[in-house]
Amino acid sequence: MTLTYNAKKIYENWFDSKSELEESNASFLEDYLNFLGDISEVINIDEKTRLSVIIASLCVSKSAKSSFKSFVRAALNVGISVKEIREILYQAVPYAGLGKVEDYIFLADEIFNERYIEPENMPKKSREGRGERGLEIQRKLFPAVDKFIASMPNDQKHIMDFLSQNCFGDFYARDGLSLELRELLTFVYITTLGFAKPQLLGHIAANFGIGNDRAKLISVVTTLIPFIGYPSALNALSAINEISSSKN
C-alpha cells in the first residue's frame, strides 16, 4: 500500500500495521487509511480525544463490532485506560439504550482479556442523593433546567426525576471522565444515532457553555465522517451552525 506520512503513522501506532482487510481489500484499506491521515491534518483535538469519540460513535452503531475491536486496541495502544474505555461505553447507555451498547461492553472485555489487562474495581457512588447530584450537573450544562422541569405535565414529571437521578446522577456523576468529555461524548452519541434533533441542539449549546467550542465540535464531526457518513455529519454541522447563529 502507498500511504501518506499521517496514514502510515496511524497504521503503525493504532493498528500495529495489521488489518485483515489488507489481504483481500488492500486498495480500499489504502484509501481508508489515507483519509484518516487527511483528517489528522485539519482537526484540532488530541489523539486520545479523537479515539475516544470514535469508540463512542462505534458503540452506538448497529453493526460495527469489527471496527470497534480494532479501535479499542488502538485506544489502548495510545494510552487510553481500561477505566476510560469502560466509562465511554457506560455513558452511552442512557442515550442509546443497553440493547445497543451491551455487546460492545462484552467485546471490550474480550480485548482487555486478550491484552491480559485486569480491569480495576470501579467504586460506585451511593444512590443516596443521586437526584441532587444529577440536578447539580444539569444546572451546569442547562441553566434553564429548573424552569423546564417546572413546565412539565404532572404525568411526565417522573421522567424528569429519572433524568436527574439516572442519566446525570448515576452516569454523568461517575468518576473516570471529566464533565467536559462526557458532554462531548453525548454530542457524539446523539449525532451517530441520527435522530432527536432537539436533544442534539440542546447538547451543542451545553457543550458551548462548558468550553467545548464550535471549532472543537467541528473537529469531532470531521473525525466521525468515516464512521457515520456524510449525511449524518452534515446534519450535525447544520445543528452547530444553528446554535452558533442563535448565540450571535
C-alpha positions in Angstrom: 0.0 0.0 0.0 1.1 3.6 -0.7 0.3 5.5 2.4 0.8 9.2 3.3 3.0 10.0 6.3 0.0 10.6 8.5 -1.7 7.4 7.3 1.4 5.3 7.9 1.8 6.7 11.4 -1.9 5.8 12.2 -1.5 2.3 10.7 1.6 1.7 12.8 0.6 3.3 16.1 -3.0 2.4 16.2 -3.2 -0.9 14.4 0.3 -2.3 14.7 0.5 -2.3 10.9 -2.1 -5.2 10.8 -5.5 -5.4 9.2 -7.5 -8.3 7.8 -8.6 -6.0 5.0 -5.0 -5.8 3.7 -5.1 -9.3 2.3 -8.4 -9.1 0.5 -9.2 -5.4 0.1 -5.8 -3.6 0.0 -6.8 -0.8 -2.3 -9.9 0.0 -0.2 -7.8 -0.1 3.0 -5.2 2.2 1.4 -7.9 4.8 0.6 -9.4 4.5 4.1 -6.1 4.9 6.0 -5.1 7.8 3.8 -8.4 9.5 4.5 -7.8 9.1 8.3 -4.5 10.7 7.6 -6.1 13.6 5.8 -8.4 14.1 8.8 -5.3 14.4 11.0 -4.3 17.5 9.1 -7.5 19.5 9.7 -8.7 18.6 13.2 -7.6 20.3 16.4 -8.3 17.6 19.0 -5.6 15.4 20.5 -5.2 11.7 19.7 -6.8 10.4 22.9 -9.9 12.6 22.4 -10.0 11.5 18.7 -10.0 7.8 19.6 -12.4 8.4 22.5 -15.1 9.9 20.2 -14.5 7.2 17.6 -15.2 4.5 20.2 -18.2 6.4 21.4 -19.6 6.5 17.9 -19.0 2.9 17.2 -20.5 1.6 20.4 -23.9 3.1 19.5 -23.8 1.8 15.9 -25.7 -1.2 14.8 -23.0 -3.3 13.1 -19.6 -2.0 14.0 -18.2 -4.9 16.0 -15.0 -5.5 13.9 -14.2 -1.8 13.7 -15.0 -1.4 17.4 -12.5 -4.1 18.4 -9.8 -2.5 16.2 -10.3 0.9 17.7 -10.4 -0.4 21.3 -6.9 -1.9 20.6 -5.8 1.4 19.1 -7.1 3.3 22.2 -5.1 1.0 24.5 -2.0 1.5 22.2 -2.1 5.3 22.7 -2.6 5.1 26.5 -6.4 5.4 27.0 -7.1 3.3 30.1 -9.5 0.4 30.6 -11.4 2.6 33.0 -11.8 5.4 30.5 -12.9 3.0 27.8 -15.5 1.4 30.1 -16.8 4.9 31.1 -17.2 5.8 27.4 -19.4 2.7 27.0 -21.4 3.2 30.2 -22.0 6.9 29.3 -23.7 5.7 26.1 -26.4 3.6 27.8 -28.8 6.5 28.8 -28.7 7.8 25.2 -28.6 4.6 23.0 -30.1 2.0 25.5 -28.4 -1.1 26.8 -29.7 -3.1 23.9 -27.3 -1.3 21.6 -24.3 -1.0 23.9 -24.2 -4.3 25.8 -22.5 -6.3 23.1 -19.8 -3.7 22.9 -19.2 -3.9 26.7 -18.6 -7.6 26.3 -16.3 -7.0 23.2 -14.2 -4.5 25.1 -13.8 -7.1 27.9 -12.6 -9.6 25.3 -9.9 -7.1 24.2 -8.8 -6.5 27.8 -8.5 -10.2 28.4 -6.6 -10.6 25.1 -4.1 -8.0 26.4 -4.0 -9.7 29.9 -5.3 -6.4 31.4 -7.1 -6.8 34.7 -9.7 -4.1 35.0 -9.6 -2.3 38.3 -12.6 -2.3 40.6 -14.7 0.8 40.0 -16.1 2.4 43.1 -19.8 3.1 42.9 -21.4 6.3 44.3 -24.2 5.9 46.8 -27.7 6.0 45.5 -28.4 8.5 48.3 -28.5 12.0 47.0 -28.2 11.0 43.3 -31.1 13.2 42.3 -29.5 16.3 43.8 -26.1 15.2 42.4 -27.6 14.9 39.0 -29.5 18.1 39.1 -26.4 20.0 40.1 -24.7 18.7 36.9 -27.8 19.6 34.8 -27.7 23.1 36.1 -24.1 23.5 35.0 -25.0 22.3 31.5 -28.5 23.7 31.1 -29.0 26.9 33.1 -32.8 26.9 32.4 -33.3 23.3 33.6 -35.4 24.2 36.7 -37.8 26.2 34.6 -38.0 23.3 32.1 -38.7 20.8 34.8 -41.4 23.0 36.3 -43.1 23.3 33.0 -43.5 19.5 32.5 -47.0 18.0 32.8 -47.6 16.2 36.1 -47.9 12.8 34.4 -44.3 13.2 32.9 -42.5 14.6 36.0 -41.2 11.1 36.8 -39.2 11.2 33.6 -37.6 14.5 34.7 -36.8 12.8 38.0 -35.2 9.8 36.2 -33.1 12.2 34.0 -31.7 13.8 37.2 -31.3 10.6 39.2 -30.3 8.1 36.5 -28.9 9.9 33.4 -27.0 12.5 35.4 -26.8 11.2 38.9 -25.9 7.6 38.0 -23.8 8.2 34.8 -22.6 11.8 34.4 -21.5 11.8 38.1 -19.3 8.8 37.7 -15.5 9.1 38.1 -13.1 8.4 35.3 -14.0 11.1 32.7 -14.3 14.9 33.0 -17.7 16.5 32.7 -16.4 18.3 29.5 -15.5 14.9 27.9 -18.8 13.3 29.0 -20.8 16.1 27.4 -18.7 15.9 24.2 -19.4 12.2 24.1 -23.1 12.8 24.5 -22.9 15.0 21.4 -21.2 12.1 19.6 -23.9 9.5 20.6 -26.8 11.7 19.5 -25.0 12.6 16.3 -24.3 9.0 15.5 -27.8 7.8 16.3 -29.1 10.3 13.8 -32.3 11.4 15.4 -33.6 13.6 18.3 -32.7 17.0 16.8 -34.0 19.0 19.9 -31.6 17.0 22.1 -28.8 17.5 19.6 -29.3 21.2 19.7 -29.5 21.3 23.4 -26.3 19.4 23.9 -24.5 21.5 21.3 -25.5 24.6 23.4 -24.4 22.7 26.6 -21.0 21.9 25.0 -20.5 25.6 24.1 -21.4 26.5 27.7 -18.7 24.4 29.3 -15.9 25.2 26.9 -16.2 22.7 24.0 -16.4 25.4 21.4 -17.5 25.4 17.8 -14.1 24.6 16.5 -13.8 21.5 18.8 -17.3 20.2 17.8 -16.4 20.7 14.1 -13.2 18.7 14.6 -15.3 16.0 16.3 -17.7 15.8 13.4 -14.8 15.7 10.9 -13.3 12.9 12.9 -16.6 11.0 12.7 -17.1 11.2 8.9 -15.6 7.8 8.1 -17.8 6.2 10.8 -21.2 7.9 10.4 -21.1 9.0 6.8 -21.6 12.4 5.2 -25.4 12.8 5.6 -25.2 12.5 9.4 -22.1 14.7 9.6 -23.8 17.4 7.5 -26.8 17.2 9.8 -24.6 17.8 12.8 -22.8 20.7 11.1 -26.2 22.3 10.4 -27.2 22.0 14.0 -23.9 23.5 15.1 -24.5 26.4 12.7 -28.0 26.8 14.1 -26.8 27.2 17.7 -23.9 29.4 16.7 -26.2 31.8 14.9 -28.5 32.0 17.9 -25.5 32.9 20.1 -24.6 35.9 17.8 
